[in-house]
Amino acid sequence: MLHVWSVKPIHFAIPAREDLSPIGVIEDWEHPQRKAVQEISPGHVMIYDSRKDARATSAGSMLIKRMMTHGAAGVVTDGSFRDAPGIAKLSFPVFHHRPSAPTNLTINHAMDINVPIGSGDAPVFPGDIMVGDGDGVVCVPAHLAGEIAEEAFEMTAYEDFVEEQVIAGRQIFGLYPATSESHAEFAT
């Protein structure tokens, strides 16, 4: 299934420091992670910048379920989730590197919300479009979304044509990748 979302990033761009990230900080309603989870807009996706460090979680099932029931469209991290088996059973799109148990406070310090971040080496800006499926997630700059969607639609239609041809016994050479001749055949 293909998922397309508008972005609401959370910034975890610096390493945790014990004096700034004791377990009690999550009781503060202004803590960036807790505030972002509580205030995510329906239809938006939460993107975590976990510095590509999966040793500690970006979120667990309670936070994921809160976002899901609040109308969020999905959650993406370049880190990990705790309670991953339960999260996987939800009818809610989530993407992460791998499961982990320790809280994010042990590795990452939440700095801010709704600001540009880097997630999985991709620059992500508020309002960008995330597209995800079983193969992964990509970030599409909002101002390029229409152009990229049109190109992706054309490529998908061509690949559907190729699949029909291959199933019918045709060789792949001269068909995929596309050639000017195979494109002309596809267009007819």
PyMOL commands that set and color helices and strands:
alter all, ss='L'
color gray80, all
select helices_A, chain A and resi 23-27+32-39+61-69+84-88+104-106+142-167+180-187
alter helices_A, ss='H'
color red, helices_A
select strands_A, chain A and resi 3-11+14-15+44-48+57-59+74-77+80-81+94-95+98-99+108-109+112-113+117-119+122-124+129-133+136-140
alter strands_A, ss='S'
color yellow, strands_A
deselect
rebuild
show_as cartoon
